[in-house]
């Protein structure tokens, strides 16, 4: 079994020491979906919801959240992100959010990409909950990561 890096020899939680690691270009892509009724989806698409432009708010929230990941996730390093991108795709039953974070650094940006996608999804929910409270957020996952000692990785079924 792989040793858990956030535990010391006695099993206590610790922040991983990345001081001796080389800085490399690193990136990560994450996604998630929010399912909703057709009327809610239509209102978001045409901007007629009660809180205004849902997608613009969700994009900004996702970017801001990625920048705050080190404050939100215990033991996560605060990172000087070089780029965060949050994109939206309207589907038949909802919206797919895809986020990408990248930097040149000593540790990966998987958590930043996941946080960006998750907060964007939660913002969509918040902005549209007056229209529908039964929306479902699902399938939040890492799609791909590049860089670092372990190199690249992509989820099953996702082209590298």
VMD Tcl script that draws the C-alpha trace (Angstrom):
set ca {
  {0.00 0.00 0.00}
  {1.19 3.54 -0.76}
  {2.29 5.54 2.26}
  {-0.04 8.46 3.03}
  {2.02 11.62 2.69}
  {-0.06 13.73 5.07}
  {0.66 11.44 8.04}
  {3.92 11.31 9.96}
  {5.49 8.13 11.35}
  {3.18 8.20 14.40}
  {0.04 8.74 12.31}
  {-0.38 12.43 13.13}
  {-1.50 14.83 10.41}
  {1.21 16.98 8.86}
  {1.74 19.34 5.96}
  {3.99 17.71 3.36}
  {7.45 19.28 3.11}
  {7.94 20.30 -0.53}
  {11.09 22.34 0.18}
  {13.44 19.93 -1.57}
  {11.27 19.34 -4.62}
  {12.02 20.84 -8.00}
  {9.57 23.32 -9.46}
  {7.88 21.94 -12.58}
  {5.00 23.02 -14.78}
  {1.86 21.46 -13.31}
  {-1.76 21.51 -14.35}
  {-5.01 19.80 -13.45}
  {-8.46 19.58 -14.99}
  {-11.59 18.74 -13.00}
  {-15.27 18.58 -13.81}
  {-18.68 18.19 -12.27}
  {-22.34 18.45 -13.27}
  {-25.50 19.94 -11.91}
  {-28.79 18.41 -13.03}
  {-31.98 20.46 -13.11}
  {-35.40 20.78 -14.69}
  {-35.66 22.11 -18.25}
  {-37.31 25.35 -17.09}
  {-34.46 26.11 -14.68}
  {-31.87 25.32 -17.33}
  {-33.65 27.59 -19.79}
  {-33.77 30.46 -17.28}
  {-30.04 30.12 -16.61}
  {-29.25 29.95 -20.33}
  {-31.24 33.08 -21.20}
  {-30.38 35.01 -18.02}
  {-33.98 35.35 -16.83}
  {-33.40 33.94 -13.34}
  {-34.09 36.13 -10.30}
  {-30.40 36.67 -9.47}
  {-29.08 37.63 -12.90}
  {-26.20 36.11 -14.87}
  {-25.68 32.74 -13.18}
  {-22.78 31.65 -15.38}
  {-20.78 34.86 -14.90}
  {-21.17 34.64 -11.12}
  {-20.25 30.94 -11.09}
  {-17.13 31.54 -13.23}
  {-15.87 34.28 -10.91}
  {-16.69 32.21 -7.81}
  {-14.79 29.20 -9.19}
  {-11.70 31.28 -9.97}
  {-11.78 32.99 -6.58}
  {-12.22 29.66 -4.79}
  {-9.24 28.08 -6.56}
  {-7.09 30.95 -5.26}
  {-8.33 30.26 -1.71}
  {-7.87 26.47 -1.73}
  {-4.98 26.59 0.76}
  {-7.30 28.34 3.22}
  {-10.19 25.90 2.69}
  {-8.53 22.47 2.66}
  {-6.48 21.55 5.75}
  {-2.81 20.79 5.02}
  {-3.11 22.09 1.44}
  {-0.28 24.43 0.42}
  {-1.21 27.97 -0.63}
  {-0.16 28.18 -4.27}
  {0.72 31.06 -6.59}
  {-1.59 30.02 -9.41}
  {-0.67 31.24 -12.88}
  {-4.03 30.50 -14.47}
  {-7.48 29.26 -13.54}
  {-10.13 28.69 -16.17}
  {-13.75 27.70 -15.53}
  {-15.94 26.69 -18.47}
  {-19.59 25.69 -18.78}
  {-21.40 23.39 -21.19}
  {-25.18 23.27 -21.35}
  {-26.44 19.70 -21.66}
  {-29.92 18.22 -22.00}
  {-30.49 17.89 -18.26}
  {-28.09 20.39 -16.74}
  {-24.72 22.11 -16.87}
  {-21.24 20.59 -16.93}
  {-18.50 22.66 -15.31}
  {-14.87 22.08 -16.31}
  {-12.03 23.82 -14.54}
  {-8.30 24.00 -15.19}
  {-5.60 25.27 -12.87}
  {-1.90 25.58 -13.64}
  {1.36 26.87 -12.24}
  {5.08 26.29 -12.13}
  {5.70 25.01 -8.63}
  {6.68 22.27 -6.21}
  {3.26 20.71 -5.66}
  {0.25 19.89 -7.80}
  {-2.92 21.84 -8.47}
  {-5.47 19.01 -8.37}
  {-7.22 20.43 -5.31}
  {-7.42 23.89 -6.87}
  {-9.10 22.51 -10.00}
  {-11.52 20.43 -7.90}
  {-12.37 23.36 -5.63}
  {-12.95 25.64 -8.64}
  {-15.39 23.17 -10.21}
  {-17.20 22.48 -6.94}
  {-17.66 26.12 -5.96}
  {-18.82 27.00 -9.47}
  {-21.45 24.25 -9.18}
  {-22.51 25.43 -5.73}
  {-22.81 28.98 -7.06}
  {-25.09 27.79 -9.85}
  {-27.23 26.11 -7.19}
  {-27.31 29.24 -5.06}
  {-28.14 31.52 -7.97}
  {-30.98 29.26 -9.19}
  {-32.39 27.79 -5.97}
  {-35.34 30.19 -6.07}
  {-36.37 28.41 -9.28}
  {-35.63 24.86 -8.14}
  {-34.38 23.43 -4.88}
  {-34.06 19.85 -6.15}
  {-31.03 20.40 -8.39}
  {-28.40 17.67 -8.01}
  {-24.65 18.23 -8.03}
  {-22.83 15.08 -9.11}
  {-19.80 13.48 -10.69}
  {-17.20 15.93 -9.40}
  {-13.85 14.38 -10.29}
  {-10.32 14.95 -11.43}
  {-9.99 14.36 -15.17}
  {-6.28 14.88 -15.62}
  {-3.09 16.13 -14.02}
  {0.34 16.85 -15.47}
  {3.76 17.55 -14.04}
  {5.59 16.65 -10.89}
  {7.48 13.52 -9.92}
  {4.61 11.20 -10.82}
  {4.12 12.80 -14.25}
  {0.80 12.77 -16.03}
  {-2.42 11.00 -15.12}
  {-5.87 10.90 -16.69}
  {-9.14 9.35 -15.57}
  {-10.34 6.17 -17.26}
  {-12.02 7.00 -20.53}
  {-10.52 10.49 -20.72}
  {-8.03 11.06 -23.54}
  {-4.64 12.21 -22.24}
}
mol new
graphics top color blue
foreach p $ca { graphics top sphere $p radius 0.5 }
foreach p [lrange $ca 0 end-1] q [lrange $ca 1 end] { graphics top cylinder $p $q radius 0.2 }
display resetview
